[in-house]
Amino acid sequence: MDYQKDLIAEYDREVDRTRKMLEAIPENADFGFKPHQKSMPLGRLAGHLTDMTSDWALHSLNLDKLEFAADHKWDPYVPAGKEELLKKFDEKLPEARVALAATTGEKWDQHWQFIFGGQVWIDQPRHQVFRELVISHMIHHRAQLGVYLRILGAKIPGMYGPSADEM
């Protein structure tokens, strides 16, 4: 199996779909909106999606492990608005695509680790990490964003065919 060829094509398709969903966020959307008390605010969720396409992709491709101390405080990216969000989304895509194209051969089978507080949470082959923690994770949060947008009355773009708003 040619992991690189398959993952590049899949990544490109899902990134394009994700951008369509981010573009569907209304211009005047409240980035503090939460559909439920346990939900992330809209801005944090949208920012997290940009992290999947850029930072998480780059970490999984360029590093052999990502390690944080137990007292590490993660400061999530929360954009001020849609324009800033789309700008960041677009800025790191070329870098991620270059890193993806440079990942070949046995590097795909090498294990990648995520370690937090000395505990190994992820120890899997890089191709599996990229597919699950970048691509599938992006799809998961994109679907969440679709729910937020539906609640806010926005039109939902089709992802794998036309949406009800496009019929």
C-alpha positions as CSV (number, residue, x, y, z in Angstrom):
1,M,0.0,0.0,0.0
2,D,1.3,3.5,-0.8
3,Y,0.4,5.3,2.4
4,Q,1.8,8.6,1.1
5,K,-0.3,8.7,-2.1
6,D,-3.5,7.6,-0.3
7,L,-3.0,9.9,2.6
8,I,-2.2,13.0,0.5
9,A,-5.3,12.5,-1.6
10,E,-7.5,11.9,1.5
11,Y,-5.9,14.8,3.4
12,D,-6.5,17.1,0.4
13,R,-10.2,16.1,0.0
14,E,-10.9,16.4,3.7
15,V,-9.1,19.7,4.1
16,D,-11.1,21.1,1.2
17,R,-14.4,19.9,2.8
18,T,-13.3,21.4,6.1
19,R,-12.6,24.8,4.6
20,K,-16.2,24.7,3.1
21,M,-17.6,24.1,6.5
22,L,-15.5,27.0,8.0
23,E,-16.6,29.3,5.2
24,A,-20.2,28.5,6.2
25,I,-19.8,30.1,9.6
26,P,-21.9,33.3,9.5
27,E,-19.9,36.5,9.4
28,N,-21.6,37.8,12.6
29,A,-21.4,34.5,14.5
30,D,-20.8,34.6,18.2
31,F,-17.6,32.7,18.6
32,G,-18.5,32.2,22.3
33,F,-21.7,30.3,21.4
34,K,-22.0,26.8,23.0
35,P,-24.9,24.5,22.2
36,H,-24.5,22.8,25.5
37,Q,-22.6,23.5,28.7
38,K,-20.1,20.7,28.0
39,S,-19.5,21.8,24.5
40,M,-16.6,23.9,23.3
41,P,-17.4,27.4,22.3
42,L,-17.7,27.9,18.5
43,G,-14.4,29.8,18.3
44,R,-12.5,27.2,20.1
45,L,-14.0,24.4,18.0
46,A,-13.3,26.2,14.7
47,G,-9.7,27.0,15.9
48,H,-9.2,23.4,16.8
49,L,-10.2,22.4,13.3
50,T,-7.4,24.7,12.0
51,D,-5.0,22.9,14.4
52,M,-5.9,19.5,12.8
53,T,-5.0,20.7,9.3
54,S,-1.8,22.4,10.4
55,D,-0.2,21.9,13.8
56,W,-1.3,18.4,14.4
57,A,-0.5,17.4,10.9
58,L,3.0,18.9,11.2
59,H,3.6,17.4,14.6
60,S,2.7,13.9,13.4
61,L,4.8,14.2,10.3
62,N,7.9,16.1,11.5
63,L,8.3,14.8,15.1
64,D,8.7,11.3,16.5
65,K,6.9,12.2,19.7
66,L,5.1,15.1,21.3
67,E,5.7,15.3,25.0
68,F,4.3,17.6,27.6
69,A,5.0,17.8,31.3
70,A,2.1,17.0,33.7
71,D,1.8,20.7,34.6
72,H,1.7,21.8,30.9
73,K,-1.1,24.3,30.3
74,W,-2.4,24.1,26.8
75,D,-3.6,27.5,25.4
76,P,-6.0,26.6,22.6
77,Y,-6.2,28.8,19.5
78,V,-9.4,30.8,19.5
79,P,-9.8,33.2,16.6
80,A,-11.4,36.6,17.0
81,G,-13.5,36.0,13.9
82,K,-14.1,34.2,10.7
83,E,-11.5,36.2,8.7
84,E,-8.7,35.4,11.1
85,L,-9.8,31.8,11.3
86,L,-9.6,31.3,7.5
87,K,-6.3,33.2,7.2
88,K,-4.7,30.8,9.8
89,F,-6.3,27.8,8.1
90,D,-4.8,28.8,4.8
91,E,-1.4,29.9,6.1
92,K,-0.1,26.5,7.3
93,L,-1.6,24.3,4.6
94,P,1.3,24.6,2.3
95,E,3.8,23.7,5.0
96,A,1.7,20.6,6.0
97,R,1.4,19.5,2.4
98,V,5.2,19.8,2.0
99,A,5.7,17.7,5.1
100,L,3.2,15.1,3.9
101,A,4.9,14.8,0.5
102,A,8.3,14.4,2.3
103,T,7.0,11.5,4.5
104,T,7.9,8.4,2.5
105,G,8.7,4.7,2.9
106,E,9.6,3.3,6.3
107,K,8.9,6.6,8.1
108,W,5.2,5.7,7.7
109,D,5.7,2.6,9.7
110,Q,7.8,4.2,12.5
111,H,6.0,4.7,15.7
112,W,4.9,8.1,16.8
113,Q,4.2,8.9,20.5
114,F,2.1,11.4,22.5
115,I,3.3,11.6,26.1
116,F,1.7,13.7,28.7
117,G,2.9,13.8,32.3
118,G,5.3,10.8,31.7
119,Q,2.4,8.6,30.5
120,V,2.4,7.4,26.9
121,W,-1.1,8.0,25.5
122,I,-0.4,7.2,21.9
123,D,2.2,4.8,20.5
124,Q,1.2,3.9,17.0
125,P,2.7,3.7,13.5
126,R,2.8,7.2,11.9
127,H,0.4,6.3,9.1
128,Q,-2.2,5.3,11.7
129,V,-1.6,8.5,13.8
130,F,-1.9,10.7,10.7
131,R,-5.2,9.0,9.6
132,E,-6.7,8.9,13.1
133,L,-5.4,12.0,14.8
134,V,-5.3,14.3,11.8
135,I,-7.8,13.2,9.2
136,S,-10.5,11.3,11.3
137,H,-10.2,13.8,14.1
138,M,-10.7,16.7,11.6
139,I,-13.9,14.9,10.3
140,H,-15.2,14.4,13.8
141,H,-14.8,18.0,14.8
142,R,-16.1,19.2,11.4
143,A,-19.3,17.2,12.0
144,Q,-19.6,18.9,15.4
145,L,-19.3,22.3,13.7
146,G,-22.1,21.3,11.4
147,V,-24.4,20.9,14.4
148,Y,-23.4,24.3,15.7
149,L,-24.1,25.9,12.3
150,R,-27.5,24.1,12.0
151,I,-28.5,25.5,15.5
152,L,-27.3,29.0,14.4
153,G,-29.5,28.8,11.3
154,A,-26.6,28.7,8.8
155,K,-26.7,26.7,5.6
156,I,-24.6,23.5,5.8
157,P,-22.5,22.7,2.7
158,G,-22.5,19.2,1.4
159,M,-19.5,17.1,2.4
160,Y,-19.9,13.8,0.6
161,G,-22.7,14.9,-1.7
162,P,-25.3,17.6,-1.5
163,S,-26.7,18.7,1.9
164,A,-30.4,19.3,2.6
165,D,-29.6,23.0,2.1
166,E,-28.3,22.4,-1.4
167,M,-31.2,20.2,-2.6
